[in-house]
Amino acid sequence: MKKLFFIPVVAILLSMLIIESCSKNSSTVKPTTIGNTLYDSLGGTTLVADPAYQGAMIEKGRLGIRNVIDSTIFVIAADPRINAHFTVLLSEVGMKNFSGYTDLSENLTTFVAGATGAKDYIYIGLSMTDAHNPATNSRMNGKATNADFDAFVSDLVAGANKNKIPANLINSIGKIVQSLRSQVVQM
Ligand code: HEM
């Protein structure tokens, strides 16, 4: 009689142990981190002082991207493979008129920020197709070829490297950029 009572008690204890250990396991599994975007990896929404505008704050992610964009614009300006597309910009800068440069820097930064997952900046510039069609953007000197696009990507990588962006993040940005090739190259 004692034995018959003992068996179900052991079975119940064993199953309690199994349930307990399973629930312990599931509570140690990390939840999917919602909001863990490429933008977060690039610095995210933490506000820091904006070195370009005294007294202003800027999200760390946006600042990191803007630094890369600004470096990239300088690399492009000196790159004979593609700088002829930017004659309007370059002649303005030559005359110490930086308004077009500031607009391009801001627009490109907002575009890349949005593409990497930023929520607090909304791109309101031209579509990628219109921005790269001389018929709809008089600042674009001639349509871009695939070779131009490749040169642009290598200049962007150079800009990212100047800012010590880790290789895995450059790779992820590269994938986003490559997905836009057919909108930029229109010939
Ligand atoms: C995926 C790659 C690219 C992205 C994400 C991109 C993005 C942009 C953006 C956001 C603008 C500003 C649009 C506006 O002002 O409303 C712009 C303008 C421009 N882009 Fe691109 N672009 C890319 C590739 C290229 C390539 C390959 C070329 C040519 C080599 C090029 C040449 C230009 C020029 C000349 C402008 C006008 C610059 C100015 O305002 O003076 N872009 N691009």
Residues whose N, C-alpha, C, O or C-beta is under 5 A from the ligand:
A	BS01	HEM	I82 H85 F86 L89 G100 L104 N107 L108 F111 G125 L126 A131 R139 M140 N141 A144 D148 F149 F152 V177 L180 V184
